[in-house]
């Protein structure tokens, strides 16, 4: 009997003798592989921006929103002079 067939027959006997243990071992191995792959693919998390950087970004966003709101209410003739 070839070596691979012998290994399959032997493992089949172990699984039929210890079904619960076999399931738990396979579950544990799969969980371990999943956690390891998640850690490898996830990589380190980027640190959150500082308070100063968040404040700067918020101020820029509010400034852009104000300019857009003003541009929306300006008459077309004033918009052309402002852009030139």
C-alpha positions as a Markdown table, in Angstrom:
| # | Residue | x | y | z |
|---|---|---|---|---|
| 1 | Unk | 0.0 | 0.0 | 0.0 |
| 2 | Unk | 1.4 | 3.4 | -0.9 |
| 3 | Unk | 2.5 | 5.8 | 1.9 |
| 4 | Unk | -0.2 | 8.4 | 1.2 |
| 5 | Unk | -3.0 | 5.8 | 1.2 |
| 6 | Unk | -1.6 | 4.3 | 4.5 |
| 7 | Unk | -1.6 | 7.8 | 6.1 |
| 8 | Unk | -5.2 | 8.4 | 5.0 |
| 9 | Unk | -6.3 | 5.1 | 6.4 |
| 10 | Unk | -4.5 | 5.7 | 9.7 |
| 11 | Unk | -5.9 | 9.2 | 10.1 |
| 12 | Unk | -9.4 | 7.9 | 9.3 |
| 13 | Unk | -9.0 | 5.5 | 12.1 |
| 14 | Unk | -7.9 | 8.2 | 14.5 |
| 15 | Unk | -10.8 | 10.4 | 13.6 |
| 16 | Unk | -13.4 | 7.6 | 14.0 |
| 17 | Unk | -11.9 | 6.7 | 17.4 |
| 18 | Unk | -11.8 | 10.3 | 18.7 |
| 19 | Unk | -14.4 | 12.4 | 16.8 |
| 20 | Unk | -14.8 | 15.2 | 19.3 |
| 21 | Unk | -11.0 | 15.7 | 19.8 |
| 22 | Unk | -10.4 | 15.6 | 16.1 |
| 23 | Unk | -13.0 | 18.3 | 15.5 |
| 24 | Unk | -11.6 | 20.5 | 18.3 |
| 25 | Unk | -8.0 | 20.1 | 17.0 |
| 26 | Unk | -9.0 | 21.0 | 13.4 |
| 27 | Unk | -11.0 | 24.0 | 14.7 |
| 28 | Unk | -8.1 | 25.2 | 16.8 |
| 29 | Unk | -5.7 | 24.9 | 13.9 |
| 30 | Unk | -8.0 | 26.8 | 11.6 |
| 31 | Unk | -8.6 | 29.5 | 14.2 |
| 32 | Unk | -4.9 | 29.8 | 14.8 |
| 33 | Unk | -4.2 | 30.1 | 11.0 |
| 34 | Unk | -7.0 | 32.7 | 10.7 |
| 35 | Unk | -5.6 | 34.8 | 13.5 |
| 36 | Unk | -2.1 | 34.6 | 12.2 |
| 37 | Unk | -3.2 | 35.6 | 8.7 |
| 38 | Unk | -5.3 | 38.5 | 10.1 |
| 39 | Unk | -2.3 | 39.8 | 12.0 |
| 40 | Unk | 0.0 | 39.6 | 9.0 |
| 41 | Unk | -2.5 | 41.2 | 6.5 |
| 42 | Unk | -3.8 | 43.7 | 9.0 |
| 43 | Unk | -0.5 | 45.2 | 9.8 |
| 44 | Unk | 0.1 | 47.9 | 12.4 |
| 45 | Unk | -2.7 | 50.4 | 12.8 |
| 46 | Unk | -1.9 | 54.0 | 12.0 |
| 47 | Unk | -1.9 | 56.3 | 15.0 |
| 48 | Unk | -4.8 | 58.7 | 15.2 |
| 49 | Unk | -4.0 | 62.3 | 14.2 |
| 50 | Unk | -3.1 | 64.8 | 16.9 |
| 51 | Unk | -5.6 | 67.4 | 18.3 |
| 52 | Unk | -3.8 | 70.1 | 16.4 |
| 53 | Unk | -4.0 | 68.2 | 13.1 |
| 54 | Unk | -7.7 | 67.4 | 13.6 |
| 55 | Unk | -8.4 | 71.1 | 14.4 |
| 56 | Unk | -6.5 | 72.2 | 11.3 |
| 57 | Unk | -8.4 | 69.7 | 9.1 |
| 58 | Unk | -11.8 | 70.8 | 10.6 |
| 59 | Unk | -10.9 | 74.5 | 10.0 |
| 60 | Unk | -10.0 | 73.8 | 6.4 |
| 61 | Unk | -13.2 | 71.9 | 5.8 |
| 62 | Unk | -15.3 | 74.7 | 7.4 |
| 63 | Unk | -13.5 | 77.3 | 5.3 |
| 64 | Unk | -14.2 | 75.4 | 2.1 |
| 65 | Unk | -17.8 | 75.0 | 3.0 |
| 66 | Unk | -18.1 | 78.7 | 3.7 |
| 67 | Unk | -16.5 | 79.6 | 0.4 |
| 68 | Unk | -18.7 | 77.2 | -1.5 |
| 69 | Unk | -21.8 | 78.7 | 0.2 |
| 70 | Unk | -20.8 | 82.2 | -0.6 |
| 71 | Unk | -20.0 | 81.3 | -4.2 |
| 72 | Unk | -23.5 | 79.7 | -4.5 |
| 73 | Unk | -25.3 | 82.9 | -3.6 |
| 74 | Unk | -23.1 | 85.3 | -5.5 |
| 75 | Unk | -24.5 | 86.6 | -8.7 |
| 76 | Unk | -22.9 | 85.3 | -11.9 |
| 77 | Unk | -21.3 | 88.7 | -12.7 |
| 78 | Unk | -19.5 | 88.9 | -9.3 |
| 79 | Unk | -18.3 | 85.3 | -9.6 |
| 80 | Unk | -16.6 | 86.1 | -13.0 |
| 81 | Unk | -14.8 | 89.1 | -11.4 |
| 82 | Unk | -13.7 | 87.1 | -8.4 |
| 83 | Unk | -12.2 | 84.3 | -10.5 |
| 84 | Unk | -10.3 | 86.6 | -12.8 |
